[in-house]
Amino acid sequence: MDPEAARTARESLDLAFHMSNILDTGLDRHTLSILIALCDLGLNPEALAAVVKELRREPSPSSTIPTAPS
C-alpha cells in the first residue's frame, strides 16, 4: 500500500473510531477495523451488527466453566 493510501485508511479508521466512541458502541479500534474490513469484503453490515450484539449477550466462557471445590 502506498503511503498516501495508508494515510487515508488510517484517517478513515480514526474517524470511524471517533464516531463509534460518540455513539458509545464499546468497540475497540482493532474490532472496528475488522468489522470494516468484513464490510469491505461484502458482508452485510446489519448481519455483522446482529452478531456483535449476540456475542455481547452470551456469558464469557470463563464464567460458565464450573470450578472444582477447594
C-alpha positions as CSV (number, residue, x, y, z in Angstrom):
1,M,0.0,0.0,0.0
2,D,1.4,3.4,-0.9
3,P,1.9,5.9,1.8
4,E,-1.0,8.1,0.7
5,A,-3.4,5.2,0.7
6,A,-2.1,4.1,4.1
7,R,-2.6,7.6,5.5
8,T,-6.2,7.8,4.0
9,A,-7.0,4.4,5.5
10,R,-5.7,5.4,8.9
11,E,-7.7,8.7,8.9
12,S,-10.8,6.8,7.9
13,L,-10.4,4.4,10.7
14,D,-9.7,7.3,13.1
15,L,-12.9,8.9,12.0
16,A,-14.9,5.7,12.3
17,F,-13.5,5.1,15.8
18,H,-14.3,8.6,16.9
19,M,-17.9,8.1,15.7
20,S,-18.0,4.8,17.4
21,N,-17.0,6.4,20.7
22,I,-19.6,9.2,20.3
23,L,-22.2,6.5,19.8
24,D,-20.8,4.6,22.8
25,T,-20.6,1.3,20.9
26,G,-17.9,-0.1,23.2
27,L,-15.9,-1.3,20.1
28,D,-12.2,-1.0,20.4
29,R,-10.1,0.2,17.4
30,H,-9.0,-3.4,16.4
31,T,-12.5,-4.8,16.5
32,L,-13.8,-1.9,14.5
33,S,-11.1,-2.3,11.9
34,I,-12.0,-6.0,11.5
35,L,-15.7,-5.2,11.1
36,I,-14.9,-2.5,8.5
37,A,-12.7,-5.0,6.6
38,L,-15.5,-7.6,6.6
39,C,-17.9,-4.9,5.2
40,D,-15.4,-4.1,2.5
41,L,-15.4,-7.8,1.6
42,G,-19.1,-7.6,1.1
43,L,-20.6,-8.9,4.3
44,N,-23.9,-7.4,5.3
45,P,-23.3,-4.7,8.0
46,E,-26.6,-5.3,9.6
47,A,-25.8,-9.0,9.9
48,L,-22.4,-8.2,11.5
49,A,-24.1,-5.8,14.0
50,A,-26.5,-8.6,14.9
51,V,-23.6,-11.0,15.5
52,V,-21.8,-8.4,17.7
53,K,-25.0,-7.9,19.8
54,E,-25.5,-11.6,20.2
55,L,-21.9,-12.2,21.2
56,R,-22.2,-9.5,23.8
57,R,-25.3,-11.2,25.3
58,E,-23.5,-14.5,25.8
59,P,-21.7,-15.1,29.0
60,S,-17.9,-15.3,28.8
61,P,-16.5,-18.9,28.7
62,S,-14.7,-18.4,31.9
63,S,-17.9,-17.6,33.8
64,T,-19.6,-20.8,32.6
65,I,-16.8,-23.3,33.4
66,P,-17.6,-25.0,36.7
67,T,-14.7,-24.9,39.2
68,A,-13.7,-27.7,41.4
69,P,-14.3,-27.3,45.1
70,S,-11.2,-26.5,47.1
